[in-house]
Amino acid sequence: MPFCKVCGTPYLKTDGACPTCNALSLLRQQSRQEPGMAPEKLSRERKKSWLGLALGIPLFIIFIYAMLHIMSALKPA
Ligand SMILES: [Zn+2]
């Protein structure tokens, strides 16, 4: 299983790029693409997306380890 050289997140090779870095770059793009937003709303939106990321990354890592566990359990000994 390859590990992202940037953030250290393990990811499946079939996914192509690291999902964590993808999410981060998407987040950066989104915040750049909304210059007309009110600063108050923008900070609220940013907080919301950071919360999603903070919850999403651990969930993704748990998902990968669960997948590995299932795969190793299915393998004949
Ligand atoms: Zn990464």
N, CA, C, O and the ligand as a Tripos MOL2 file, in Angstrom:
@<TRIPOS>MOLECULE
protein
  309   307    78     0     0
PROTEIN
NO_CHARGES

@<TRIPOS>ATOM
      1 N           0.8500   -1.2110    0.0000 N.3       1 MET1
      2 CA          0.0000    0.0000    0.0000 C.3       1 MET1
      3 C           0.8790    1.2530    0.0000 C.2       1 MET1
      4 O           1.7280    1.4180    0.8760 O.2       1 MET1
      5 N           0.6750    2.1250   -0.9750 N.am      2 PRO2
      6 CA          1.5040    3.3370   -1.0400 C.3       2 PRO2
      7 C           1.0700    4.3820   -0.0120 C.2       2 PRO2
      8 O          -0.1030    4.4700    0.3500 O.2       2 PRO2
      9 N           2.0310    5.1600    0.4420 N.am      3 PHE3
     10 CA          1.7370    6.2540    1.3570 C.3       3 PHE3
     11 C           1.9930    7.5770    0.6500 C.2       3 PHE3
     12 O           2.9410    7.7060   -0.1250 O.2       3 PHE3
     13 N           1.1470    8.5480    0.9210 N.am      4 CYS4
     14 CA          1.3440    9.8760    0.3170 C.3       4 CYS4
     15 C           2.6210   10.4950    0.8880 C.2       4 CYS4
     16 O           2.8210   10.5300    2.1020 O.2       4 CYS4
     17 N           3.4840   10.9860   -0.0160 N.am      5 LYS5
     18 CA          4.7460   11.5730    0.4420 C.3       5 LYS5
     19 C           4.5240   12.9200    1.0980 C.2       5 LYS5
     20 O           5.3700   13.4000    1.8530 O.2       5 LYS5
     21 N           3.3630   13.5390    0.8040 N.am      6 VAL6
     22 CA          3.0890   14.8820    1.3300 C.3       6 VAL6
     23 C           2.5000   14.8150    2.7310 C.2       6 VAL6
     24 O           2.9800   15.4970    3.6370 O.2       6 VAL6
     25 N           1.4570   13.9930    2.9200 N.am      7 CYS7
     26 CA          0.7440   14.0090    4.1970 C.3       7 CYS7
     27 C           0.8330   12.6690    4.9320 C.2       7 CYS7
     28 O           0.4070   12.5850    6.0840 O.2       7 CYS7
     29 N           1.3710   11.6190    4.3030 N.am      8 GLY8
     30 CA          1.5480   10.3490    4.9860 C.3       8 GLY8
     31 C           0.3110    9.4800    5.0370 C.2       8 GLY8
     32 O           0.3010    8.4560    5.7190 O.2       8 GLY8
     33 N          -0.7360    9.8750    4.3220 N.am      9 THR9
     34 CA         -1.9650    9.0830    4.3220 C.3       9 THR9
     35 C          -1.8180    7.8760    3.3960 C.2       9 THR9
     36 O          -1.4080    8.0250    2.2450 O.2       9 THR9
     37 N          -2.1500    6.6770    3.8960 N.am     10 PRO10
     38 CA         -2.1260    5.5200    3.0020 C.3      10 PRO10
     39 C          -3.3050    5.5920    2.0380 C.2      10 PRO10
     40 O          -4.4110    5.9590    2.4360 O.2      10 PRO10
     41 N          -3.0780    5.2490    0.7910 N.am     11 TYR11
     42 CA         -4.1780    5.2810   -0.1660 C.3      11 TYR11
     43 C          -4.0140    4.1620   -1.1770 C.2      11 TYR11
     44 O          -2.9170    3.6470   -1.3910 O.2      11 TYR11
     45 N          -5.1360    3.7940   -1.7960 N.am     12 LEU12
     46 CA         -5.1360    2.7260   -2.7800 C.3      12 LEU12
     47 C          -4.5800    3.2460   -4.1020 C.2      12 LEU12
     48 O          -4.8700    4.3700   -4.5120 O.2      12 LEU12
     49 N          -3.7860    2.4190   -4.7550 N.am     13 LYS13
     50 CA         -3.1400    2.8350   -5.9940 C.3      13 LYS13
     51 C          -4.1730    3.1430   -7.0810 C.2      13 LYS13
     52 O          -3.9550    4.0050   -7.9330 O.2      13 LYS13
     53 N          -5.3030    2.4240   -7.0400 N.am     14 THR14
     54 CA         -6.3300    2.6110   -8.0650 C.3      14 THR14
     55 C          -6.9650    3.9850   -7.9800 C.2      14 THR14
     56 O          -7.5690    4.4540   -8.9450 O.2      14 THR14
     57 N          -6.8300    4.6380   -6.8230 N.am     15 ASP15
     58 CA         -7.4220    5.9650   -6.6650 C.3      15 ASP15
     59 C          -6.6350    7.0240   -7.4270 C.2      15 ASP15
     60 O          -7.1340    8.1290   -7.6410 O.2      15 ASP15
     61 N          -5.4230    6.7020   -7.8330 N.am     16 GLY16
     62 CA         -4.6100    7.6760   -8.5510 C.3      16 GLY16
     63 C          -3.8560    8.5440   -7.5630 C.2      16 GLY16
     64 O          -2.7780    8.1780   -7.0950 O.2      16 GLY16
     65 N          -4.4410    9.7210   -7.2410 N.am     17 ALA17
     66 CA         -3.7700   10.6370   -6.3390 C.3      17 ALA17
     67 C          -4.2490   10.4240   -4.9090 C.2      17 ALA17
     68 O          -5.2490    9.7510   -4.6620 O.2      17 ALA17
     69 N          -3.5090   11.0130   -3.9750 N.am     18 CYS18
     70 CA         -3.8670   10.9300   -2.5620 C.3      18 CYS18
     71 C          -5.1640   11.6880   -2.3120 C.2      18 CYS18
     72 O          -5.2550   12.8640   -2.6670 O.2      18 CYS18
     73 N          -6.1750   11.0530   -1.7120 N.am     19 PRO19
     74 CA         -7.4680   11.7110   -1.4990 C.3      19 PRO19
     75 C          -7.3850   12.8710   -0.5130 C.2      19 PRO19
     76 O          -8.1320   13.8430   -0.6240 O.2      19 PRO19
     77 N          -6.4730   12.7660    0.4510 N.am     20 THR20
     78 CA         -6.3360   13.8370    1.4300 C.3      20 THR20
     79 C          -5.8090   15.1090    0.7660 C.2      20 THR20
     80 O          -6.3340   16.1990    0.9930 O.2      20 THR20
     81 N          -4.7700   14.9600   -0.0520 N.am     21 CYS21
     82 CA         -4.2050   16.1130   -0.7420 C.3      21 CYS21
     83 C          -5.2060   16.6400   -1.7730 C.2      21 CYS21
     84 O          -5.2850   17.8470   -2.0010 O.2      21 CYS21
     85 N          -5.9640   15.7420   -2.3920 N.am     22 ASN22
     86 CA         -7.0020   16.1570   -3.3350 C.3      22 ASN22
     87 C          -8.0400   17.0230   -2.6310 C.2      22 ASN22
     88 O          -8.4350   18.0710   -3.1420 O.2      22 ASN22
     89 N          -8.4800   16.5770   -1.4490 N.am     23 ALA23
     90 CA         -9.4890   17.3150   -0.6960 C.3      23 ALA23
     91 C          -8.9480   18.6810   -0.2910 C.2      23 ALA23
     92 O          -9.6660   19.6790   -0.3500 O.2      23 ALA23
     93 N          -7.6910   18.7270    0.1160 N.am     24 LEU24
     94 CA         -7.0820   19.9770    0.5370 C.3      24 LEU24
     95 C          -6.9810   20.9530   -0.6220 C.2      24 LEU24
     96 O          -7.2650   22.1400   -0.4640 O.2      24 LEU24
     97 N          -6.5740   20.4550   -1.7960 N.am     25 SER25
     98 CA         -6.4380   21.3380   -2.9490 C.3      25 SER25
     99 C          -7.8120   21.7950   -3.4290 C.2      25 SER25
    100 O          -7.9700   22.9240   -3.8950 O.2      25 SER25
    101 N          -8.8060   20.9110   -3.3110 N.am     26 LEU26
    102 CA        -10.1760   21.2940   -3.6600 C.3      26 LEU26
    103 C         -10.6650   22.4070   -2.7430 C.2      26 LEU26
    104 O         -11.2910   23.3720   -3.1820 O.2      26 LEU26
    105 N         -10.3640   22.2480   -1.4660 N.am     27 LEU27
    106 CA        -10.7630   23.2310   -0.4650 C.3      27 LEU27
    107 C         -10.1290   24.5810   -0.7830 C.2      27 LEU27
    108 O         -10.7770   25.6240   -0.6940 O.2      27 LEU27
    109 N          -8.8540   24.5420   -1.1530 N.am     28 ARG28
    110 CA         -8.1280   25.7700   -1.4780 C.3      28 ARG28
    111 C          -8.7350   26.4330   -2.7160 C.2      28 ARG28
    112 O          -8.9090   27.6510   -2.7680 O.2      28 ARG28
    113 N          -9.0550   25.5950   -3.7120 N.am     29 GLN29
    114 CA         -9.6560   26.1160   -4.9380 C.3      29 GLN29
    115 C         -11.0000   26.7570   -4.6410 C.2      29 GLN29
    116 O         -11.3110   27.8330   -5.1520 O.2      29 GLN29
    117 N         -11.8020   26.0880   -3.8060 N.am     30 GLN30
    118 CA        -13.1370   26.5920   -3.4860 C.3      30 GLN30
    119 C         -13.0460   27.9530   -2.8060 C.2      30 GLN30
    120 O         -13.7830   28.8760   -3.1550 O.2      30 GLN30
    121 N         -12.1520   28.0760   -1.8470 N.am     31 SER31
    122 CA        -12.0500   29.3380   -1.1170 C.3      31 SER31
    123 C         -11.5140   30.4430   -2.0200 C.2      31 SER31
    124 O         -11.7640   31.6260   -1.7850 O.2      31 SER31
    125 N         -10.7680   30.0440   -3.0620 N.am     32 ARG32
    126 CA        -10.2410   31.0440   -3.9900 C.3      32 ARG32
    127 C         -11.3150   31.4680   -4.9900 C.2      32 ARG32
    128 O         -11.3200   32.6010   -5.4710 O.2      32 ARG32
    129 N         -12.2310   30.5330   -5.2970 N.am     33 GLN33
    130 CA        -13.2280   30.8130   -6.3230 C.3      33 GLN33
    131 C         -14.4120   31.6210   -5.8120 C.2      33 GLN33
    132 O         -15.3050   31.9510   -6.5920 O.2      33 GLN33
    133 N         -14.4460   31.9500   -4.5190 N.am     34 GLU34
    134 CA        -15.5900   32.6820   -3.9800 C.3      34 GLU34
    135 C         -15.1500   34.0190   -3.3790 C.2      34 GLU34
    136 O         -15.1930   34.1930   -2.1610 O.2      34 GLU34
    137 N         -14.7330   34.9520   -4.2140 N.am     35 PRO35
    138 CA        -14.2690   36.2300   -3.6950 C.3      35 PRO35
    139 C         -15.4270   37.1500   -3.3130 C.2      35 PRO35
    140 O         -15.2410   38.0790   -2.5280 O.2      35 PRO35
    141 N         -16.6370   36.9000   -3.8680 N.am     36 GLY36
    142 CA        -17.7770   37.7760   -3.5920 C.3      36 GLY36
    143 C         -18.4790   37.4620   -2.2880 C.2      36 GLY36
    144 O         -19.4260   38.1490   -1.9070 O.2      36 GLY36
    145 N         -18.0200   36.4270   -1.6010 N.am     37 MET37
    146 CA        -18.6710   36.0180   -0.3620 C.3      37 MET37
    147 C         -18.3800   36.9940    0.7750 C.2      37 MET37
    148 O         -17.2990   37.5770    0.8570 O.2      37 MET37
    149 N         -19.3740   37.1560    1.6520 N.am     38 ALA38
    150 CA        -19.1440   37.9740    2.8390 C.3      38 ALA38
    151 C         -18.1220   37.2740    3.7280 C.2      38 ALA38
    152 O         -18.1400   36.0500    3.8520 O.2      38 ALA38
    153 N         -17.2240   38.0530    4.3510 N.am     39 PRO39
    154 CA        -16.1660   37.4300    5.1820 C.3      39 PRO39
    155 C         -16.7300   36.5730    6.3030 C.2      39 PRO39
    156 O         -16.1650   35.5370    6.6540 O.2      39 PRO39
    157 N         -17.8600   37.0190    6.8640 N.am     40 GLU40
    158 CA        -18.4620   36.2610    7.9640 C.3      40 GLU40
    159 C         -18.9210   34.8880    7.4820 C.2      40 GLU40
    160 O         -18.6580   33.8650    8.1140 O.2      40 GLU40
    161 N         -19.6170   34.8960    6.3400 N.am     41 LYS41
    162 CA        -20.1200   33.6590    5.7640 C.3      41 LYS41
    163 C         -18.9500   32.7860    5.3120 C.2      41 LYS41
    164 O         -18.9790   31.5640    5.4600 O.2      41 LYS41
    165 N         -17.9350   33.4220    4.7660 N.am     42 LEU42
    166 CA        -16.7750   32.6970    4.2580 C.3      42 LEU42
    167 C         -16.0780   31.9450    5.3810 C.2      42 LEU42
    168 O         -15.7070   30.7820    5.2230 O.2      42 LEU42
    169 N         -15.9010   32.6180    6.5180 N.am     43 SER43
    170 CA        -15.2240   31.9580    7.6430 C.3      43 SER43
    171 C         -16.0840   30.8260    8.1800 C.2      43 SER43
    172 O         -15.5730   29.8060    8.6430 O.2      43 SER43
    173 N         -17.4090   31.0190    8.1140 N.am     44 ARG44
    174 CA        -18.2960   29.9600    8.5770 C.3      44 ARG44
    175 C         -18.2110   28.7550    7.6360 C.2      44 ARG44
    176 O         -18.1610   27.6050    8.0730 O.2      44 ARG44
    177 N         -18.1970   29.0520    6.3300 N.am     45 GLU45
    178 CA        -18.0850   27.9870    5.3370 C.3      45 GLU45
    179 C         -16.7500   27.2640    5.4860 C.2      45 GLU45
    180 O         -16.6760   26.0400    5.3760 O.2      45 GLU45
    181 N         -15.7050   28.0340    5.7370 N.am     46 ARG46
    182 CA        -14.3700   27.4480    5.8730 C.3      46 ARG46
    183 C         -14.3300   26.5350    7.0910 C.2      46 ARG46
    184 O         -13.7660   25.4420    7.0500 O.2      46 ARG46
    185 N         -14.9470   27.0110    8.1870 N.am     47 LYS47
    186 CA        -14.9880   26.2040    9.4040 C.3      47 LYS47
    187 C         -15.7110   24.8910    9.1260 C.2      47 LYS47
    188 O         -15.2960   23.8230    9.5760 O.2      47 LYS47
    189 N         -16.8240   25.0020    8.3580 N.am     48 LYS48
    190 CA        -17.6230   23.8240    8.0430 C.3      48 LYS48
    191 C         -16.7960   22.8320    7.2260 C.2      48 LYS48
    192 O         -16.8310   21.6290    7.4850 O.2      48 LYS48
    193 N         -16.0530   23.3390    6.2390 N.am     49 SER49
    194 CA        -15.2910   22.4200    5.3970 C.3      49 SER49
    195 C         -14.1060   21.8320    6.1600 C.2      49 SER49
    196 O         -13.7070   20.6960    5.9050 O.2      49 SER49
    197 N         -13.5440   22.5980    7.0910 N.am     50 TRP50
    198 CA        -12.4590   22.0440    7.9120 C.3      50 TRP50
    199 C         -12.9880   20.9640    8.8430 C.2      50 TRP50
    200 O         -12.3110   19.9730    9.1180 O.2      50 TRP50
    201 N         -14.2170   21.1750    9.3250 N.am     51 LEU51
    202 CA        -14.8380   20.1710   10.1850 C.3      51 LEU51
    203 C         -15.0670   18.8940    9.3860 C.2      51 LEU51
    204 O         -14.8290   17.7910    9.8770 O.2      51 LEU51
    205 N         -15.5340   19.0580    8.1470 N.am     52 GLY52
    206 CA        -15.7460   17.9040    7.2780 C.3      52 GLY52
    207 C         -14.4520   17.1650    7.0150 C.2      52 GLY52
    208 O         -14.4150   15.9350    6.9920 O.2      52 GLY52
    209 N         -13.3850   17.9340    6.8160 N.am     53 LEU53
    210 CA        -12.0750   17.3330    6.5540 C.3      53 LEU53
    211 C         -11.5590   16.6260    7.8060 C.2      53 LEU53
    212 O         -11.0130   15.5250    7.7290 O.2      53 LEU53
    213 N         -11.7370   17.2680    8.9530 N.am     54 ALA54
    214 CA        -11.2580   16.6950   10.2140 C.3      54 ALA54
    215 C         -11.9820   15.3940   10.5350 C.2      54 ALA54
    216 O         -11.4140   14.4880   11.1450 O.2      54 ALA54
    217 N         -13.2500   15.3140   10.1140 N.am     55 LEU55
    218 CA        -13.9990   14.0750   10.3310 C.3      55 LEU55
    219 C         -13.7520   13.0870    9.2060 C.2      55 LEU55
    220 O         -13.7140   11.8760    9.4220 O.2      55 LEU55
    221 N         -13.5840   13.6220    7.9980 N.am     56 GLY56
    222 CA        -13.4780   12.7680    6.8160 C.3      56 GLY56
    223 C         -12.1680   12.0040    6.7560 C.2      56 GLY56
    224 O         -12.1650   10.8340    6.3730 O.2      56 GLY56
    225 N         -11.0630   12.6220    7.1190 N.am     57 ILE57
    226 CA         -9.7560   11.9630    7.0210 C.3      57 ILE57
    227 C          -9.6630   10.7660    7.9660 C.2      57 ILE57
    228 O          -9.2950    9.6780    7.5230 O.2      57 ILE57
    229 N          -9.9900   10.9280    9.2760 N.am     58 PRO58
    230 CA         -9.9510    9.7460   10.1570 C.3      58 PRO58
    231 C         -10.9020    8.6540    9.6890 C.2      58 PRO58
    232 O         -10.5730    7.4690    9.7570 O.2      58 PRO58
    233 N         -12.1000    9.0540    9.2050 N.am     59 LEU59
    234 CA        -13.0610    8.0670    8.7170 C.3      59 LEU59
    235 C         -12.4940    7.3280    7.5150 C.2      59 LEU59
    236 O         -12.6820    6.1200    7.3720 O.2      59 LEU59
    237 N         -11.7950    8.0680    6.6460 N.am     60 PHE60
    238 CA        -11.2040    7.4540    5.4580 C.3      60 PHE60
    239 C         -10.1170    6.4540    5.8650 C.2      60 PHE60
    240 O         -10.0250    5.3620    5.3030 O.2      60 PHE60
    241 N          -9.2990    6.8390    6.8440 N.am     61 ILE61
    242 CA         -8.2230    5.9530    7.3060 C.3      61 ILE61
    243 C          -8.8260    4.6970    7.9500 C.2      61 ILE61
    244 O          -8.3470    3.5850    7.7300 O.2      61 ILE61
    245 N          -9.8830    4.8930    8.7490 N.am     62 ILE62
    246 CA        -10.5610    3.7470    9.3670 C.3      62 ILE62
    247 C         -11.1230    2.8400    8.2860 C.2      62 ILE62
    248 O         -11.0500    1.6150    8.3900 O.2      62 ILE62
    249 N         -11.6830    3.4490    7.2450 N.am     63 PHE63
    250 CA        -12.2610    2.6890    6.1270 C.3      63 PHE63
    251 C         -11.1820    1.8450    5.4580 C.2      63 PHE63
    252 O         -11.4160    0.6730    5.1610 O.2      63 PHE63
    253 N         -10.0100    2.4150    5.2150 N.am     64 ILE64
    254 CA         -8.9200    1.6960    4.5580 C.3      64 ILE64
    255 C          -8.4530    0.5290    5.4220 C.2      64 ILE64
    256 O          -8.2350   -0.5740    4.9210 O.2      64 ILE64
    257 N          -8.2990    0.7790    6.7330 N.am     65 TYR65
    258 CA         -7.8490   -0.3020    7.6120 C.3      65 TYR65
    259 C          -8.9050   -1.3950    7.7120 C.2      65 TYR65
    260 O          -8.5780   -2.5770    7.8200 O.2      65 TYR65
    261 N         -10.1770   -0.9940    7.6780 N.am     66 ALA66
    262 CA        -11.2550   -1.9830    7.6920 C.3      66 ALA66
    263 C         -11.1980   -2.8230    6.4210 C.2      66 ALA66
    264 O         -11.3700   -4.0410    6.4720 O.2      66 ALA66
    265 N         -10.9590   -2.1810    5.2870 N.am     67 MET67
    266 CA        -10.8520   -2.8920    4.0190 C.3      67 MET67
    267 C          -9.7000   -3.8930    4.0600 C.2      67 MET67
    268 O          -9.8390   -5.0390    3.6330 O.2      67 MET67
    269 N          -8.5540   -3.4360    4.5860 N.am     68 LEU68
    270 CA         -7.3800   -4.3140    4.6850 C.3      68 LEU68
    271 C          -7.6890   -5.5080    5.5780 C.2      68 LEU68
    272 O          -7.3210   -6.6420    5.2740 O.2      68 LEU68
    273 N          -8.3710   -5.2320    6.6880 N.am     69 HIS69
    274 CA         -8.7190   -6.2890    7.6380 C.3      69 HIS69
    275 C          -9.6280   -7.3130    6.9720 C.2      69 HIS69
    276 O          -9.4390   -8.5190    7.1260 O.2      69 HIS69
    277 N         -10.6160   -6.8210    6.2290 N.am     70 ILE70
    278 CA        -11.5600   -7.7130    5.5440 C.3      70 ILE70
    279 C         -10.8190   -8.5290    4.4850 C.2      70 ILE70
    280 O         -11.0310   -9.7350    4.3570 O.2      70 ILE70
    281 N          -9.9490   -7.8580    3.7300 N.am     71 MET71
    282 CA         -9.2180   -8.5510    2.6750 C.3      71 MET71
    283 C          -8.3190   -9.6440    3.2450 C.2      71 MET71
    284 O          -8.2410  -10.7380    2.6870 O.2      71 MET71
    285 N          -7.6320   -9.3510    4.3660 N.am     72 SER72
    286 CA         -6.7530  -10.3480    4.9580 C.3      72 SER72
    287 C          -7.5660  -11.4700    5.6090 C.2      72 SER72
    288 O          -7.0870  -12.5990    5.7130 O.2      72 SER72
    289 N          -8.7790  -11.1690    6.0420 N.am     73 ALA73
    290 CA         -9.6420  -12.2010    6.6260 C.3      73 ALA73
    291 C         -10.1860  -13.1340    5.5570 C.2      73 ALA73
    292 O         -10.4200  -14.3160    5.8090 O.2      73 ALA73
    293 N         -10.3850  -12.5910    4.3600 N.am     74 LEU74
    294 CA        -10.9370  -13.3900    3.2690 C.3      74 LEU74
    295 C          -9.8780  -14.2800    2.6350 C.2      74 LEU74
    296 O         -10.1930  -15.3210    2.0590 O.2      74 LEU74
    297 N          -8.6170  -13.8620    2.7440 N.am     75 LYS75
    298 CA         -7.5250  -14.6230    2.1360 C.3      75 LYS75
    299 C          -7.4040  -16.0100    2.7890 C.2      75 LYS75
    300 O          -7.4230  -16.1090    4.0160 O.2      75 LYS75
    301 N          -7.2830  -17.0590    2.0070 N.am     76 PRO76
    302 CA         -7.0810  -18.3910    2.6050 C.3      76 PRO76
    303 C          -5.6920  -18.5070    3.2300 C.2      76 PRO76
    304 O          -4.7130  -18.0080    2.6760 O.2      76 PRO76
    305 N          -5.6110  -19.1710    4.3960 N.am     77 ALA77
    306 CA         -4.3670  -19.2460    5.1330 C.3      77 ALA77
    307 C          -3.3800  -20.2840    4.6050 C.2      77 ALA77
    308 O          -2.2890  -20.4330    5.1560 O.2      77 ALA77
    309 ZN         -1.4830   13.4130    0.6310 Zn       78 ZN78
@<TRIPOS>BOND
     1     1     2 1
     2     2     3 1
     3     3     4 2
     4     3     5 am
     5     5     6 1
     6     6     7 1
     7     7     8 2
     8     7     9 am
     9     9    10 1
    10    10    11 1
    11    11    12 2
    12    11    13 am
    13    13    14 1
    14    14    15 1
    15    15    16 2
    16    15    17 am
    17    17    18 1
    18    18    19 1
    19    19    20 2
    20    19    21 am
    21    21    22 1
    22    22    23 1
    23    23    24 2
    24    23    25 am
    25    25    26 1
    26    26    27 1
    27    27    28 2
    28    27    29 am
    29    29    30 1
    30    30    31 1
    31    31    32 2
    32    31    33 am
    33    33    34 1
    34    34    35 1
    35    35    36 2
    36    35    37 am
    37    37    38 1
    38    38    39 1
    39    39    40 2
    40    39    41 am
    41    41    42 1
    42    42    43 1
    43    43    44 2
    44    43    45 am
    45    45    46 1
    46    46    47 1
    47    47    48 2
    48    47    49 am
    49    49    50 1
    50    50    51 1
    51    51    52 2
    52    51    53 am
    53    53    54 1
    54    54    55 1
    55    55    56 2
    56    55    57 am
    57    57    58 1
    58    58    59 1
    59    59    60 2
    60    59    61 am
    61    61    62 1
    62    62    63 1
    63    63    64 2
    64    63    65 am
    65    65    66 1
    66    66    67 1
    67    67    68 2
    68    67    69 am
    69    69    70 1
    70    70    71 1
    71    71    72 2
    72    71    73 am
    73    73    74 1
    74    74    75 1
    75    75    76 2
    76    75    77 am
    77    77    78 1
    78    78    79 1
    79    79    80 2
    80    79    81 am
    81    81    82 1
    82    82    83 1
    83    83    84 2
    84    83    85 am
    85    85    86 1
    86    86    87 1
    87    87    88 2
    88    87    89 am
    89    89    90 1
    90    90    91 1
    91    91    92 2
    92    91    93 am
    93    93    94 1
    94    94    95 1
    95    95    96 2
    96    95    97 am
    97    97    98 1
    98    98    99 1
    99    99   100 2
   100    99   101 am
   101   101   102 1
   102   102   103 1
   103   103   104 2
   104   103   105 am
   105   105   106 1
   106   106   107 1
   107   107   108 2
   108   107   109 am
   109   109   110 1
   110   110   111 1
   111   111   112 2
   112   111   113 am
   113   113   114 1
   114   114   115 1
   115   115   116 2
   116   115   117 am
   117   117   118 1
   118   118   119 1
   119   119   120 2
   120   119   121 am
   121   121   122 1
   122   122   123 1
   123   123   124 2
   124   123   125 am
   125   125   126 1
   126   126   127 1
   127   127   128 2
   128   127   129 am
   129   129   130 1
   130   130   131 1
   131   131   132 2
   132   131   133 am
   133   133   134 1
   134   134   135 1
   135   135   136 2
   136   135   137 am
   137   137   138 1
   138   138   139 1
   139   139   140 2
   140   139   141 am
   141   141   142 1
   142   142   143 1
   143   143   144 2
   144   143   145 am
   145   145   146 1
   146   146   147 1
   147   147   148 2
   148   147   149 am
   149   149   150 1
   150   150   151 1
   151   151   152 2
   152   151   153 am
   153   153   154 1
   154   154   155 1
   155   155   156 2
   156   155   157 am
   157   157   158 1
   158   158   159 1
   159   159   160 2
   160   159   161 am
   161   161   162 1
   162   162   163 1
   163   163   164 2
   164   163   165 am
   165   165   166 1
   166   166   167 1
   167   167   168 2
   168   167   169 am
   169   169   170 1
   170   170   171 1
   171   171   172 2
   172   171   173 am
   173   173   174 1
   174   174   175 1
   175   175   176 2
   176   175   177 am
   177   177   178 1
   178   178   179 1
   179   179   180 2
   180   179   181 am
   181   181   182 1
   182   182   183 1
   183   183   184 2
   184   183   185 am
   185   185   186 1
   186   186   187 1
   187   187   188 2
   188   187   189 am
   189   189   190 1
   190   190   191 1
   191   191   192 2
   192   191   193 am
   193   193   194 1
   194   194   195 1
   195   195   196 2
   196   195   197 am
   197   197   198 1
   198   198   199 1
   199   199   200 2
   200   199   201 am
   201   201   202 1
   202   202   203 1
   203   203   204 2
   204   203   205 am
   205   205   206 1
   206   206   207 1
   207   207   208 2
   208   207   209 am
   209   209   210 1
   210   210   211 1
   211   211   212 2
   212   211   213 am
   213   213   214 1
   214   214   215 1
   215   215   216 2
   216   215   217 am
   217   217   218 1
   218   218   219 1
   219   219   220 2
   220   219   221 am
   221   221   222 1
   222   222   223 1
   223   223   224 2
   224   223   225 am
   225   225   226 1
   226   226   227 1
   227   227   228 2
   228   227   229 am
   229   229   230 1
   230   230   231 1
   231   231   232 2
   232   231   233 am
   233   233   234 1
   234   234   235 1
   235   235   236 2
   236   235   237 am
   237   237   238 1
   238   238   239 1
   239   239   240 2
   240   239   241 am
   241   241   242 1
   242   242   243 1
   243   243   244 2
   244   243   245 am
   245   245   246 1
   246   246   247 1
   247   247   248 2
   248   247   249 am
   249   249   250 1
   250   250   251 1
   251   251   252 2
   252   251   253 am
   253   253   254 1
   254   254   255 1
   255   255   256 2
   256   255   257 am
   257   257   258 1
   258   258   259 1
   259   259   260 2
   260   259   261 am
   261   261   262 1
   262   262   263 1
   263   263   264 2
   264   263   265 am
   265   265   266 1
   266   266   267 1
   267   267   268 2
   268   267   269 am
   269   269   270 1
   270   270   271 1
   271   271   272 2
   272   271   273 am
   273   273   274 1
   274   274   275 1
   275   275   276 2
   276   275   277 am
   277   277   278 1
   278   278   279 1
   279   279   280 2
   280   279   281 am
   281   281   282 1
   282   282   283 1
   283   283   284 2
   284   283   285 am
   285   285   286 1
   286   286   287 1
   287   287   288 2
   288   287   289 am
   289   289   290 1
   290   290   291 1
   291   291   292 2
   292   291   293 am
   293   293   294 1
   294   294   295 1
   295   295   296 2
   296   295   297 am
   297   297   298 1
   298   298   299 1
   299   299   300 2
   300   299   301 am
   301   301   302 1
   302   302   303 1
   303   303   304 2
   304   303   305 am
   305   305   306 1
   306   306   307 1
   307   307   308 2
@<TRIPOS>SUBSTRUCTURE
     1 MET1         2 RESIDUE 1 A MET
     2 PRO2         6 RESIDUE 1 A PRO
     3 PHE3        10 RESIDUE 1 A PHE
     4 CYS4        14 RESIDUE 1 A CYS
     5 LYS5        18 RESIDUE 1 A LYS
     6 VAL6        22 RESIDUE 1 A VAL
     7 CYS7        26 RESIDUE 1 A CYS
     8 GLY8        30 RESIDUE 1 A GLY
     9 THR9        34 RESIDUE 1 A THR
    10 PRO10       38 RESIDUE 1 A PRO
    11 TYR11       42 RESIDUE 1 A TYR
    12 LEU12       46 RESIDUE 1 A LEU
    13 LYS13       50 RESIDUE 1 A LYS
    14 THR14       54 RESIDUE 1 A THR
    15 ASP15       58 RESIDUE 1 A ASP
    16 GLY16       62 RESIDUE 1 A GLY
    17 ALA17       66 RESIDUE 1 A ALA
    18 CYS18       70 RESIDUE 1 A CYS
    19 PRO19       74 RESIDUE 1 A PRO
    20 THR20       78 RESIDUE 1 A THR
    21 CYS21       82 RESIDUE 1 A CYS
    22 ASN22       86 RESIDUE 1 A ASN
    23 ALA23       90 RESIDUE 1 A ALA
    24 LEU24       94 RESIDUE 1 A LEU
    25 SER25       98 RESIDUE 1 A SER
    26 LEU26      102 RESIDUE 1 A LEU
    27 LEU27      106 RESIDUE 1 A LEU
    28 ARG28      110 RESIDUE 1 A ARG
    29 GLN29      114 RESIDUE 1 A GLN
    30 GLN30      118 RESIDUE 1 A GLN
    31 SER31      122 RESIDUE 1 A SER
    32 ARG32      126 RESIDUE 1 A ARG
    33 GLN33      130 RESIDUE 1 A GLN
    34 GLU34      134 RESIDUE 1 A GLU
    35 PRO35      138 RESIDUE 1 A PRO
    36 GLY36      142 RESIDUE 1 A GLY
    37 MET37      146 RESIDUE 1 A MET
    38 ALA38      150 RESIDUE 1 A ALA
    39 PRO39      154 RESIDUE 1 A PRO
    40 GLU40      158 RESIDUE 1 A GLU
    41 LYS41      162 RESIDUE 1 A LYS
    42 LEU42      166 RESIDUE 1 A LEU
    43 SER43      170 RESIDUE 1 A SER
    44 ARG44      174 RESIDUE 1 A ARG
    45 GLU45      178 RESIDUE 1 A GLU
    46 ARG46      182 RESIDUE 1 A ARG
    47 LYS47      186 RESIDUE 1 A LYS
    48 LYS48      190 RESIDUE 1 A LYS
    49 SER49      194 RESIDUE 1 A SER
    50 TRP50      198 RESIDUE 1 A TRP
    51 LEU51      202 RESIDUE 1 A LEU
    52 GLY52      206 RESIDUE 1 A GLY
    53 LEU53      210 RESIDUE 1 A LEU
    54 ALA54      214 RESIDUE 1 A ALA
    55 LEU55      218 RESIDUE 1 A LEU
    56 GLY56      222 RESIDUE 1 A GLY
    57 ILE57      226 RESIDUE 1 A ILE
    58 PRO58      230 RESIDUE 1 A PRO
    59 LEU59      234 RESIDUE 1 A LEU
    60 PHE60      238 RESIDUE 1 A PHE
    61 ILE61      242 RESIDUE 1 A ILE
    62 ILE62      246 RESIDUE 1 A ILE
    63 PHE63      250 RESIDUE 1 A PHE
    64 ILE64      254 RESIDUE 1 A ILE
    65 TYR65      258 RESIDUE 1 A TYR
    66 ALA66      262 RESIDUE 1 A ALA
    67 MET67      266 RESIDUE 1 A MET
    68 LEU68      270 RESIDUE 1 A LEU
    69 HIS69      274 RESIDUE 1 A HIS
    70 ILE70      278 RESIDUE 1 A ILE
    71 MET71      282 RESIDUE 1 A MET
    72 SER72      286 RESIDUE 1 A SER
    73 ALA73      290 RESIDUE 1 A ALA
    74 LEU74      294 RESIDUE 1 A LEU
    75 LYS75      298 RESIDUE 1 A LYS
    76 PRO76      302 RESIDUE 1 A PRO
    77 ALA77      306 RESIDUE 1 A ALA
    78 ZN78       309 GROUP 0 **** ****
